[in-house]
Amino acid sequence: MDDTVTIYRGLTSHNAKNIKAMSWTLNYDTASWFAHRFGEDGTVYEATIDKSHILALFNGRNESEIIVDPKHLMNITEAEEPVAGMSITQ
């Protein structure tokens, strides 16, 4: 894992105010699933974080869930959908 890691978070109208949360993913597609579950038109956010502020990584359920200290999130922006055929999973 690089010293600075790109992470993603999918939000719906239910949790739209919780951008700076602990639970993120290394996988854009997983974040997109969370943003669009229940028929929602949610948003995927992208951020970076230094590896030293990652608290845990869970690979179960194919989510690549990453737990971070949210006060250290950097460069939070709306993520752009990756180009088809290109993987951005770390």
Secondary structure, 3 states (H helix, E strand, C coil): CCCEEEEEEEECCCCCCCCCCCEEECCHHHHHHHHHHHHCCCEEEEEEEEHHHEEEEECHHHCCEEEECHHHCEEEEECCCCCCCCCCCC
